[in-house]
Amino acid sequence: MKQIEAFVDSVYQNIGGNKKKSQELKAEMKSHLLEAVHELKEEGKSEQEAIEIAIERFGGEKEMRSVVGQLSKAPKTFAKWMLYTAIACLLISILIFSIVTSIEKSKLDKNNQLASQILNGLGDNERIPTKLETDIQEIVQSNGRINGISIYDNKKLISTNAPVEPIYSYREEVVLNIWNSTGFPIINGYGESNNTWHVNINSESYEGMAIILLLVGIGVYWILFTIWATINAYHHRRLNVGWIIAFAALNVLGYLNYRLVGNRQLSKTNS
């Protein structure tokens, strides 16, 4: 029936996406309409009446065009948000990594300054002043990121590869919490020495966690970008195994190569 075909064609007019899939959907819609028309004719309706009722039951041309248009846009919208999510994951992970590494560098500088101050207080004395021991205890207790400070005989450290016991050490008891079960924070040691003494400061570090978050962010971005590029190639009817491998292995470079090849093919077609 030409009126049914005209209706189906008008519904799918200017609808983008995969043409093969569109043809399949058009054929399915036409089949349902023809079936409805046949049933209505058996009920005693004329062919024209049956066609009009069947189309009306489907919702009419304008409504159906709107519904089909939204359905065709859904995959593109999904792919677009997948790309946005991929970029957001990458940027957030880079931002967190940059902030944490900046904080850790600042903390390292402060710990080195603190170690230098302790060395200045030790000077060339053969014994550790009692006041300095008290000051070290106050530093560890008041600084939530410093877990302990140890003082070694630097000559012994230099003369042997064996473990050397500190002459003085003050450590704060580590409170167990949820972070301990994850292996974070990591305790790093910062040391400063003079001719007589070596001062070692043990401090919490979240740099390892920042590195893991960065790698996870890059991994999530890589996977989502690969999926987005694959969907995009599918909509352009140029998807094959080679492009999927290129997207997965080269990421942005693979997609740029895909676009470059596509532009060359388009130029040849136009010429």
N, C-alpha and C positions, 0 to 999 in steps of 0.2 A: 504494500500500500504506500503510495507516494507521500500521502499526508503524514504518515507515521515516520517515514524516512526523513522527510523535511523537518519534522519536529525534533527528531534525534540529532540531526545535523546542526540545527540551530542551537540546541542545548550545548553541544560540544564545540561550537564555533569559538575560535580564538583561545581555546584551552591548550596551554603548553604541556610540556612533559613528554614522556615516552609515547610515541605515536602508536606503537604496537599495542601498548596497554590501553590507550584511548580507543583503538579499534575494537578491542575485546570488550570494553565496557559499553561501547555503543551497540555492539551486537547483542549484548546481554539485555540492555534496556529495550532495544527493538523487539527482542523475543518476548519479554514480559508484556510489552504493550500489545503485541499481536495476539498473545494468549488471552489478555483481558478483553480485547475486541471480539475475539472468537466466542468467549463465554457470554458476553453481552448480546451478541447476535443470536445465540441459542436461546436467550431469555426473551427474544422477540424484538430487540432493538434493530433499527436500520443500521447500515454500515456507517453512515455519517454520524448518527447519534452515538453509536458504540465507540467510534474514534474519539469524539469530543469528550465523552464520559471517561474513557480510559486515560486520556491526557489530563483531564481535570483531577482524577484520582492520583495521578503522579505528582500533582502540585502545580501544573501549568509551566509554561515555557520560562518565564522570568525567575520563578522560584527555583526550578530545576537548574537553570544556568548558574544561579547564585550558589546552590549546594555543590554542584560539580566543580565550580571554580574554586570554592573553599577547599574541597577535597584535593584538587590538583596542587593547591598552594601549600597544603599541610606538609608534604615531604620537604619542600624547599624551606619552609619556616623551621622545621626540625633541624635541617642541615645547617641553617644560618645560626641558630642558637647553639648548636654543637660547636661551630667555629668560634663563637663568642666565648663559650665556656672554656674551650681549649686555650685561647689567648689569655683569658682571665686567670686560669690555673698557672700558666707560665709566668705572667707578670706578678701575681701574688707571691709565688714561691721565690722569684728573684728578689722581690721587695723584702720579704722576711729574711732571706739569706743576707742581703746587704745590710739590713738593720742589725741583725745578730752579730755579723762579723765586725761591724763598726763598733758595737758595744764591747765585744771581746777584745778588740785592739786597744780601745780606751782603757779597759780593765788591765790589760797586760802592761800598758805604760804606767798605770798607777801602781801596780804590784812591783814593777822594776824600780820605781821611785821609792816605794816603801822599803824594798830590800836595800837600796843604797843608803837610806836614812838609818836603817839598823846597822849597816856596816860602819857608817860614820860614828854611831854610838859605841860600837865595839872597838874601833880604832885598832891599835896594835896591842891591846890588853891581852894578857894571857888567860884571864878569867872573864866570864860574862858578868857585867855589873847587875846587882840585884834589881835596881830600878829599871833596867832594860828588860829584864824578865817580866816585871810587873806590866811594863808598857806593852810587851808582846801579848800577854794574856788579855789585856784590855782591847787590843786591836782585833784579835781573833773573836772575842766575845761580841764586839760591837759591829763587826763587819760580817753580814750574813753570807757573803760569797767566799770568804776565806775560811778554810777548814783547819789549817794548821800552819805553824811556822817552825822550822827546824834550823839549828845552827851547827855546822860541822867544822872540824879542823881541816882547813883547806890543804895543808901539806899531806895529811893522811889520804885525802881523796885523790890527790895527784899521784901519790907514790904507789897506789895499789888499785887493782881492778876488782878486788873483793868488796862486798858490801861493808860500809862503814857506819857504825852507830853514831847518831848525833850526840854532841856534847850536851845540847839542850834542845828540848822539843816540847811544844805545847799544841795540842790538838783538841778540837771541839768534837764531842760525840755526835755522830751523824744520826739525824732523826729519820727513821724509816717512813717513807710515804709512797704515793703512787708512782712517782718518778723513778724511785729506786728499782722497781720491778721492770721498767722499760730500759734500764741501763743508762739513763740520763739523770742528772748531769754527769759528765765525765770529769774526774778530778785531774787537773793539770798542775805541773810543778814549774815554778819560775825561780831561777837562781841568779845570784850575784855574788862575786868573790873579790877578796883582796888578798894580800900576801899571807894573811893569817887565817881568815875566816871565810866560810861559804854560807850564805843565807839562802834557804829554800822556802818558798811560799807555795802551799798547796791551795788551789782555788777551783771553784766550780766553773765548768765550761759547757756552754750549750752550742758550741760551734759544730760539733758532730751531728747534733739533732738538726741544725740548720742545713747542713750538707745533705742529710737524708731527705728533708722536706724539699730541698731544691731538686734532687734527683727524682723524687716522686712527682713533683710538679711538672718536670720536663717529660717524664714518662706518660703522665695523663694527657698532657698537651699533645705529645707525639701520636698517641693512640687515637685521640679524638680528631686531630687534624687528618690523619690517614683515613678515618671513616668519612669525614666530611668531603675530602677530595674524591674518595671512591663514589660517594653518592652523587657528587657533582658530575663526575665523568659518566655515571650511569644515565643521568638526566640528559646529557648531551649525546647519548648513544655511542660513546667512544670507549666504553669500559672493556678492558681485557686484563688477563693475568699480569701481563708486562707492566701495565700502568699501576696496578695494585702493588706490585713489588717495588716499583719506583717510588710510590708515595710512602710505603712503609720504610724503605731504606734511606731515601734522600729527603723525605719530608717536603719542605718548601721548595728546595731545588728540583725535586721530582715533579712537583706541581707546576713550577715555572716552565720546565721542559715540556710538560703536557700542553700548557697554553701556547708555547712557542710552536710546537708541532701543529696544533690546531689552527693557529693563525696562518701558517704556511699552507696548510691544506685549503683553507678558506680563500687565500689569495689565488691559488692555482685554479680553484673552482670558478672564481669571479672572472679570471682572465681567460 
